[in-house]
């Protein structure tokens, strides 16, 4: 090994001395998945600086590996989604268009392979292809929920011969035809590349040949036809301004949306359903003032499409549960964090009339009074990598289950197996379903006082998870374990015989006033207008439970700069670091940010349909549109920043739709999240 020097990159010293030797002398090599880690900027720098193709950005699913020898990076590889059209590959696999649509997500492209120029080790390249493949078949399903069945790569035959791929048992299939996709069109550039394929399952072509999908039903969705509606340049200008896309990036949105919605294509039974669903998502992202069925159908499909789209939302038999699961998997792959939080909140929608499902005079949070509205219960997720909405359920007031409402329930299509449940019971059921699915990593369950003040809801949090639950100011607690004593006889009447607790429980608001428990000033988070500062009191308390002491819990009291005080209980262990409690205090805010973004930009409250199905399907498409925006912001890295507040989720939204309309947030719109 000769001395050549070192190179500095972001406080990392890159050892550029030549490394020459035998492969056996380098083992074991350390291969690290660097997606969303502190090593990813180094990967980007190395590939941008030393790979002949450079590196700008990757779209869609991807994994990046750095290879280390004694903590020294020596190679970088990445895998990305497969190319859509590769003639020799498609001929080799022998799949039909329907099979290709179904199976293409199981093909992964090795789009970058770099061994740093000062590393000269025989057989290293083929060895790295083999060992990263073993990692890939484990990491790709964990990140994206899809099992890779084959790999592909393209080799510039003017520069390389593909020797390492041949040595690693990849198959050479021939050359590309020299076309590249530029925007919506394929443009001939004449620069052909060699195509290599590795079959993880060698019998795959045989299985394709036997697949009954080779003879599909002509009425079903069999292949992806480009949806030109998605390319119309009528995007919501508020969204574009907030994200900060330039003209060239805006031109890519239609293609990105087309590729994104292809992920959900198998949820539809017929192409007409697919057209309605995709058109509706485009309408949610558009500049329409009202984003309900009729104006969206009129703009994109004409007057004759209004009734079919209404039917699509009300009664059309497409696979809504599958679409929700696919959405949840994709969201989880983007935002998962072992220390994340499942969040719970309600959102109300003022409505006129009495015929829409679930409409009743009830407390409406957005109006701050009792009025005619529908109430939804929502589950969200937040963590160090971002946030999103996970599930939703419409709340049906108890009177909707009275005999007098039977005909109304039938007209609204309420399923027969739906029975009355409180908002807290609906939320508890959804939380348990989300955690049981295994898609979302989490340590916490967070909720506002409407749910946290319900002891049964907190008790329903599955074992192994901590809750951080806001409560009302009149919640009774004990600071110390009470003793049971007879009250002092006051000289008149019957002598006391019933034991009472001493001292008596006190409201949590009284604890906040206790000067013996000092306030601590902390920075909860970095907001759009600077640090969000709060005064905090934390202490251990015993919950008042039907006159008896309950569990020992943390009482977390926050006073914001505007003087507002909020209270929360947590079943986190007594020895948990205070920084963890401070971090948990911030993790529930993103669900409110989701509501702001979805209501301000995506028409979350614009629906006009009356049925049970239509309400839930409208909300699901709003979720899907919101996730698309999140992915766009990540891909273009616009209006985003990272900060040093411990554990605060980065700003997946980055949008600032204005002041909050409810009273459950940390005080106005001062908190601006970003990815």
N, C-alpha and C positions, 0 to 999 in steps of 0.2 A: 504494500500500500504506500503510495507516494503522497507527499503533502502538496495540495493545490490551494488550500485556503478554505474559507467559509463565507457563506452568504447570509445576510440578515433578512428576515421577513416577519413583520409584525411581532417583534421581540423574540422570534424563534431563530436560532442560529442553524442554518442549513449547512451540513457538512458536505462539501463538494470534493473531498479527496477521493481519488480513484479507489474503487473497490474491485479487486480481482481475486478470483479463487475458484474453488470447487463448490458445487451445490451442497454437498454434505457438510462442508465447513460452516455454512450459514444457518443450518437448522439448529433449533426451531425458529421459524420466522413468525413474526407477530402480525396477524392480519386483523385490521380494525375497520368496522363499519363506522364511517364518519358522518353520515347524514345527521344534520342538526346537532353537531358537537363542535367543540372548540377547535377540532382538527380540520373541519370542512374548509375554512378559508385557506389553509395550507394546501389541501388537495386542489382547490380552484387555482391557486397561484402556480403550483407545479405543472398542472396540465396546460394552463394558459401560456406558461413560459417555455415549456420544453416539448410539448406534443406538437407535431407538425400541423394539426388542425386547429390548435389553440383551444380555447374554451370561452364561451360567452354565458350561456345559461342552458339548462335542460328543462323541457316541459314534461309533465306527466310523471308516472311512476319511475323511480330511479333509485339505485343504490350506488354508493361510492365507497371504495375500499382503499385504504392506505396500507402498504406493506412496510414493516419495520424490521430492521436487523440491529439488535442491541440499541433500541430506542432511536435508531437513525432511519429516516424514510428512504426507501430505495425504489419503490414502485407505486403506481396509482392505477386503479382500474375502475370502470363504472359500467353499469348495466342499465338499460333504458327500455322503454316499450318497443315492440317490433315495428318494422316498416310496414306500411299498409299494402303496397304493391311491389312484389319482387317476383318477376316471372319465373326464374329458374327454381326458386324456393317453392312457389305455389305448384309448379309442375311436379317437382319431386315429391311433395306431400300428397298431391292428388286430391286435394279437398275441393268440395263444391263451394260456391259463394256462401251458402247457408252455414256449412261447416267452418269456413274461414271466419265468418262473423262470430261464431260461437267459440272457436278455439284460438283465434289470434291473440287474445290476452294471455294465453299460456305460452307464448313465444316471447323470449327476452333477447334483446339486442346488446351485444358487447360493443358499446359505441366508443369507448376510450380504453387504450391499453398502453401504458407508459412505463418503461424501465428507465430510470434516470441515466443520462448519458455517461456519467462517470462510473456506472456499475457494469462490469464485464464478467458475468458468471455463466458458464455453459449450462444449458438446459434449464436455466432459471425461468424463462418465459413460459415454456410448456408446463413446468411445475406449478407456476402461479395460476395458469388457467385451470389446472386440475383442482387445486386446493380452494380457489375462490368459488368454483362450481359447488363444492360441498357446502360452503357458507351460503351461497345463493339459494340453494333449494330449501334452506331453513329460514333465511332472512326475508326473501321475497314474499312467501305466504304470510309471515308474521306482520309485515308492513302493509300488504295490499290484499290479503285474503285470497290470492290466486296461486295455484301450484304451477311452477314452470315445468313444461314438458319438453321444450326444445330451446336451443340457443342459436342465434345467427350473428354473423359479423360481416363487415365489408372491408376488404383489403385493397389498398391502392397498389395495383400490380406494377405501376411504373416505379414505385419506391421499394416495395417489399414483395416477397414471394409467398408469404403465409406459412413459412416453415414451422413456426412454433405451433400453429393451429393444426397442421398436419401431424406433428409429433404428438399432440394431445388428442389425436383420433377424431378431429373434426373432419367432415366430409366437404370436399371442394365440389360445388355444383355447377360452376360456370360464371359468366359475367352478367352484370346488370346491363340494361339497354341504354344507359347514359341519360336518364331523365331525372329531374329533381322537382319537388313540389315547391313552388313559389307562390305563397298566398293560397288562392283557390285552384290555381292552374299547375299542370305539369309542364316543365320547360326542358327542352333538349339542350344539354351542355356538351355531350359527346365524350365525357370523361368516364369511361367504364371502370367498374371495380369488380374484384373477385368476390364471390359469395361463398361463405363457409357456414356449415350447419352442424350442430352437435345434437343428437337425439338423446335426451335423458332416458326416455323409454324407447329402445330400439324398435319395438313392435308398433310404434305409433302409426306409420303409413298403412299397415295391415288393419289396424283398428279403424282407421278412417274409412278404408274401403268397405268394411262391414257395417258401417254406421247407417242405420235407417234414415238418418237425416239427409242422406244423399238424394232422397226422393221426397222433398218437403211438400206440405200442403200449400198450394199456390196462394191461398188467402191469408196465410200467416206472414209475420215479419221474417223474411229469410235473409235479407242482406241490407246493408246500410246504403240507402240512396241519399246523396247530399241534400240537405234541407235548405233550400235557398232563402227561405224566410228568415233563417237564423243569421243571415249575412246582411240583412237590411240595416243601414246605418242610422237607426233611430234610437240609439242608446240613451238612457236617462242622462242628461247633461250634468246633473248634480253628482251622479256617480263618477262620471269621467273626470270631473273637476276635482273631486275629493281624492280619487286614486292617483290622479296626476299623469294619465297616459298621454303620450305624444301621438301625433297623427299616424305614424307608422304602426305603433302598438295598437291603436284603435282598430286599424284595418285587420288585425289578426283576431279580433274578438269573435267574429262569426265562425272562423275555423276552429278556434278553441272551444266555443260553445257546442259546435257540431260534434267534435271529438268527445267532449265531456258527456253530452247526452247519450252518446252511443253506449256508454256504460250501463244505462238503464233500459236499453232497447228490448231485452228479453222479457221485460215485465209486461209487455203488451201482447195481446193475441192477434191483433190485426193492424195493418199499416195505418188505417184511419185513426185508430186509438193513438198510435205513436205520433201522428201528425198533430192531433189535438193537444197531447201532453207537451210536446216540444214547442208548439206555437204558444201555449200558455206561459211556459217559462220565459220565452222571448218577450212576451208581453209584459211580464213582471219586471224585466230588465229595461223596458223601453221608456220613452218619454210621455206615455199616456198619463193623463191626469187621474183617471179612474181605471184601476187594474182588476176589473171583474170580468166575468165570462163574455158578456155582450160586447163591450168596447174592444176587447182583444180579438174576438172572432170577427167583428166587423172590419177592423183594420187589416188583418192578415188574410182572412179567408172569405170575406164577403157575407152578405145578409143570410144566405142560405146555410151558412155554417153555424149560426147561433144556436138553433135547436139541437143539432148533433153534438155540439160541444157541451151544452147543458146536460144532455143525456149521458155523455162521457163522464161527467162529474157525478151524476146522480145514480145511475144504474148500470153503466157499462161494466161488463165482467172482466176487468184486467187485474193483474196481480199487485195490488197495493201493498200487502204485507212484504212481498219480496222486494219491492222498490224501497220500502222503509229500511229493510235489513241491508240492502246494498248501500243505501245512503249512510247508514250508521257505520258500516265497515269502512267506507271511504273517509268519512269524517274522523273516525278513530285513527286511521293510518296517518292522518295529517297532524293530529293534536295530542296523541296519547302521551301521558306523563305519569310515571308511577306514583307521584305525589299529587295527582290531579283531584278535582272535586266534581262529583255529580251534583248539579244545582237544581233547585226546585223553586218555581215561582208561578204565580197566576197572572193572567192578563185578561182584561175585560174589554168587550166591544159593544158600545152603545148601538142599539137597534130600535127602529120604529116598528110598530105593529106587534102582533102576538103569534104569527104563524110560523116564524122561523124556529128551527129546532132549538130547544133549551132556553128560549127567550122568556124572561120573567122580570118583574120588578125585584131587584136585589141590589146589594151594594156594588157600585161600579167604581173601581179604583181610579180609573182615568178621569172620572168626573168628580170623585170625592164625595159622592152622595148616593142615595138609593134612587135608582132609575131603571128604565127598561134596558136590558142588556143581555148579552151572552157572556158566559165566563169559561175561560179555557184554563186548563192546568198543563204546565209545560215542564219538561225536563231538559236541562242543558248540561254542558260539560265545559270546564275550564282547567287550564294547566299551564305549564311553562312554555308550551308550544302554540297555544291559541285556544280558541273556544268556538262553540256552535250549539245550536239547538238539536236535541236528540229525539224527543218524542212529544206527543201532545194528546190531550183527551178533552173532549167537551164535557162540561159539568151540566148535568140535568137536575134542576131543583126538585125537591121531594114532591111537589104538587104535580109534576109531570108524570108521576106514577099513580096518580089517583084515577079511578074509573072514568071520570069526566074527560080525561086527557087521552083516552085510549085511541079515539079516532085521529087525534092530532099526531100521536106517536106513529101511527101507521102511515099517515100522509107524509111524514118527515123521514120515513124509512129507518126508524130506530130499531136496531136488531132486537129480536124477542128475548135474547139472553142477557140484555143489559138491565141491570137492577140498580136501585138507588145506592149511591155511594157518596160520601162526603168528599170534598176536595182533598182533604188529608188522606182519605183512604185511596182515592185515585192516584195521588202522588206516591204513596207508599208502594202500591202495586207496580207502578211504572219503574220506580227506583229499583225494586227487586228484580224486575224483568231485565232492565239494562245491565245491572251488575251480573246477573246470571248468564247473560249472553256471552260474557268474556271478551267482548270487543273493546271495552273501555277500561284502561288501567286507572285506578283511583285509590285514594286513601281517605277522602273526605266525602261527606254528604252535607250540603249547605242549603239553607232555606231562610225565607223571611219569617216575620213574627206570625203571620197567618197560619203557617205550618209548624214553626218551632214551638209555639205556645201549646200545641197539642201533644201531650205526653205520649199518647198512643202512637202518633206518627214517629216520634223520636225512638220509641221502643221498637218500632218495626225496621229500623236501620239494621241491615244484616250484620252479624258478628264479624269482627275483623276490620270494620270501618269506623272512623270517628265522625261524629256530626258536629257541625258548627251552626247552631240554630238561633236565629234572632228570636227574641221573646218580648212580651209587652212589659211596660214599666211596673205593672202591679203584680208581676210574678213573685210569689212568696218563697223565701229561702231562709235557711239558718246559716249564720257564719260559723257557729260551733255546734257540736252535737248537743241537743237539748236533754235535760233531765226531766223525768216525769214526777211531778210533785202535786200535792193537794193545795188548792188555792187557800190563801189565808182567810180564816173565818172572820167576818166583819161584824159579828155580834148580833146579827138579826137573821131570822129565817133558818132554814135547814142548813146544817153544816155540810160543806162540800164533801162529796164522796168520789167524784170523778177526777182522775189524775189529768193534769194538763202539762204541756211541754213548757219548760222554762230554760232559757228565755223564749219568748214568743217569736214566731217567724216574722220577717219584715219584708216589705216589697224591695225589689232590686233597686228601685229609685232611691230608697233610703240608704242603701249601701253606697250609692254614688255620692251622696251628701256627706258621708263619713269622712271627716278631715283626718282621722287617724290612718286612713288608707290614701296615700298621696297619689296625685296624677303624675303620670310619666308622659313626656312629650316625645313622640316618635314620628318618623316619616313612614306612612303606610305605603306610599307608592309615588311614582313620578307621573304627574298628570300633564295634560297638554299645555297648561299654564304654569307649570312648575310643580314642586313637590306638594303632595297632599299630606298635610300635617294633622295629627290628631292627638288628643290627650287620652291616655288609656289607663284604666285600673283593672287589675286582674287579681282574683283571689279564689280560693277553694270554698265552695258552699255545699250545703246539703239541700236538695230539692224538697219542697213541701209537697207531700203526696197524700191527699185525703186525710189530713190531720196527722200524718206520720212522717218521719224523716225518710226521704228517698235516697237515691244514689248521691254519692259525692261527685261533684262536677266542677268544672271551671266556670266562673262568671267573668265574662269579658265585657267591659264597659268602655264605649268610645264616645268622646265628645269632639265634635268637629269645630272648625274655626267659626262657623255661624252659630255656635252654641248648642246645636242639636245633639242630643244624647241617644245612643242606641245600646241595647243590651243583648247579650247572647250567652247561651249555655253550650258547653262542649263536654263530651265524655272522653276527651283525650286524657292520657295518663297524667298523673300528678307530676312526673318528672320530665314532661315534654319541654323542650327548649322554648322560651318565650318567642323566639323568632318564628317558630313554626305556627304558633297561634296568631301572630301578627300577619303572617302570610295567608293563613286560612281566612282571616278577616277580609282579605281583598278578593278571594276567589269566587265569591258569589256575585260580585258586581257585573261580570261579563254577560250574564243572562239578561240583565237589564239593557246592556249595550246591544245585545241581539234584538231585543224588542224595538229599540230605537231605530236601528238600521232597517229592520224588516218593515216597520210601520212607516218610516219616513221615505224609503226608497222602493220597496218591493210590494207595496199594496197589501200588507198582511191583514188590514182591517177593511179592505175594499170589497170583500165578497158580498154577493147579494143572493146566493142560493140558500134555500131553506132546509135542505135535507142533511141528515147525519153524515152520509157519505161525502157530500159536497164540501161540508165544513172541514172534515179531516183531510180530504184530498187537496183542497186549497192550501191548507197549512203545510202539507208535505211538499207541494211544489214551491212554496215560499222557502222552505228549508233548502231545497235543492238549488234554487236560485242564489240563496245566500252563500252556500258552500262554493258555488262557481265563483262568486266575487272574492271569496277568501283565497281560492286557488290562484285567481288572476293576480291578486295583490302579492301573493308569495312568489309567483313566477316572475313578475316584473319588479318585485321588491320596492313598491311605491309607498310613500307616506308611512314609512315604518321606521322604528328605532328600537333599540334594546336599552335597558337601563339597569341600574345596580340595586334597585329595591329587591330585597330577598324574596324570591319565589313569586313575584308578581307576574301574572300571565302577560305575555307581550300582546301588542295590539293587533289582533287578527282583523279587526275592522278597519281602524284608522279613519273612520268616518266621524263627522261631527254634525249630526242633524239638528243640533240646537238643544235648548234646555230640556231637562227631563219633565215629563208631564205627570209623573207620580212622585211619591214622597219616600220611596224605598231605597234610593241610591245614596252615595256618599256626599251629596250636596251639590246639586246642579250638574252641569255637563263638564266639570273640570277634569274628569278622568277620561283620557283618550287612549284606548288600547291600540296596539299595532302588532303585526307579525314581523 
